[in-house]
């Protein structure tokens, strides 16, 4: 019991680990998986075992995972091997992911449609080039003030940036892209402030269901 109290106090010292209530959902932390095109839905059918593994690796109790974009028509395909949902086969293929107990975060997102809940997810113009970061910390303040619901930001944030944006009330939640790809249990790494795996840009969109997708090392903890 004492250890649990100490752990909760430690969480309160890390802004990204502070729980957040989004409508009817109680999130245990503020680290969100951004919607990322992975181009590994071969034949535009989402369900393969690697898809379940990929989302399960990034699932935490009370965490929020935003699923990748879905093509609603065959004429709308913009990239190879992106998931579709215009046939019955594709609709059925989503169910093992959505209703998998280990993919609770993704299920939560899908369930938002059942309630009068919405969020505003914006990308802050913080990246001038792929490798050079620029600061536009006040660029989203007008949107933040105008929007009354849950406000989610993205844009190359790291642990320090994410904590700062929450402390300064410039966002409720922070979504991560590349860091979440290379660090499946990113929230736990942020909590413990451990070193992060480096991502490999060359494997972001390679048509391999393991390499650059589910083969990044997971942080092993004793608790």
N, C-alpha and C positions, 0 to 999 in steps of 0.2 A: 504493500500500500504506500509506504514511504517512497519507494523508488518511482512509483507512478506519479506521485505529487511532484517530485524533483524533475521528472521528465516533462511534465506539463509546464512547469515554470521555465524550463529551458526552451520549450517551444515558443513561449510568449516573448522571448528575447530575439527570436528570429521572425521578422515580419512575414516572410513567405510561408511560415509554418502556422500562423494564426488562423484558426478556423473561420469560415465565412458562410453566411446563410444566403443562398441564392434561391429566392422564392420558397418553394417547399423542400428544397434540398439543403442539407447541412454538409458543406464541404469541410474536410479535415485539414486542408491546407490550400494554398493559393497558386500552386504550380500546375499549369494546365498544358496538356498536349495540344499543340496547334494542329489544325487540319493540314495534312501533308500528303501530296501526291507521291506515291512510292512506285507506281508503274509495275506492280507485280501481280495484278489481277489478270492472269493469262486468259486470253479469249474473252475479256471483259466480264468474267465471272469471278466474284469476290472470294467465295469460300474455297480456300485451300488450307491445309493444316498449318502452314506457315503464317497465315493471317491470324488465326487464333493465338498462336504462339507470340506473334509480334505484339498484339494488343494486350495479351495477358502479362507479358514481361513488363509492360508500362502501367499496369493497373495497381492502384493502392486503395485501401479501404477509405471510402469517402472522397476519392480523387475524381477529377473531371478530365475525360478524354474526348476530344472533338474528332469525330471520324473524318476521313479524307473525303474530298468532293466526289459526288456520284453523278454519272452521266445519265440523264433521263430519256435520251433518245439516241438511236443509232447514228442519226445525222449530226449529233452534237459532240462526237468523239474528237478531241483535240490532240490527245496523246495516245501512244500505244499502251495497251495493257492497263487501262484505268477501269475501275469498277463501274458496272452499269446496273440499271434497275428498270429496264423497259420490257423485260420478259418475265414470265412466271418462274423460270429457272433461276434467274438472277435474284428475284425477290426471296425465293426459298433459300438461296445460298447465303443470304445475310443473317438468317435466323440463328445459326450456331454461334455467330459472333455476338449478336445483340443480346441473346438470352443465355449466354455462357456465364455462369456464376463468377468466373474469374475476370470477366470483362464488364464489371459493374459500372465503371466510369462511362463507357460508351453507351450502355443501356440508359444511364441517367440522361444523357444528351438526347437520345431518341425519345425518351419519355416527356421531354419538355413540351412536345406538341399536345400532350393531353391536358396541359394546364395553360393558363393565361400568363405564360412566362416568356420573356425575351431577354436577350443580352446584346450589347453592342461590342463587336470584336473589331478592333482597328489596328493597323500596322503603322507604327510611328516611323517617320522618315529619318532613321538614325544611321543608315548604312549608305555612305557615299559611293563606295565600291565594295566588291566582295570581301576585301581585306581591310579597308579603312573605315573606322567608326567615327561618326560625327554626332555631336549632341544637339538635339532639338527638344530639350526637356519640357518646354512650354508649348510646343506645337499642338498638343492635344487637349490642353486645359479648357478651351471653349467647348469642345465636344463633351468633355467630362462634366462640366457644369450644366450643360444643356440636357444631358441624358440622365434620366431618373432611375434607370434600372442598373443591372450589373454591367460594369464597364471592364472589358478585357483588352489588354494591350499586348502587342508583339513587336519585334523589331531588333533582334540580335541582343537581347538582354542576357546578362550573366547573373550570378547569385547576388553580387553587390548591387547591381543596377535594379534588380527585381525587388530587393528589400527596400531600396531607397524610394522607388515609385509607390510602394504600398505605404511607407511611413509618411510620405508627403501627400498622400491621398490623391494621387494622380491616376490611380486605377484600383479596382477591387481585386482583380486577378491578373496574373502574368502568364502568357502562353510562350512555350519554348519550342523551337523547331529543331535545329541541328544538334543542340545539346541533348535533347530528348531522344534523338535517333541513336546517338552514340552512348548514351547513359540510360538504359532501360528503367532503372530505379532512381531517376534524377531527384525526386523529392527527398529520398533518404540520404543521398549524397549532399544535398543542400542542408539538410538537417544536421548532419555530422560534419559538414564542411570538409569533405574529403576530396582528394584530387579527382579530376574528371577524365574520362576517356577522350582521346582526340578523335574527331570525326574525319572520315575520308570522303571528300567531295566526289571523287571518281566513282564511288559506289552508290551514290544517292539514287540513281535511276537505272542501275544495271538490272537486267532481267534475271536476277538470281534470288531465289527464295531464302538463301542463307547468308551469303556474303553481303555485308553492308546492311543487312536487314535484321537478322536474329542472332548474329554471332558476336555482338559486342559484349564484353565481360560484364557480368552483374556483380554488384558489390555484395559480398558475403558479410552478414552481421550475425552476432550471437544472440540478438534479441528480436 
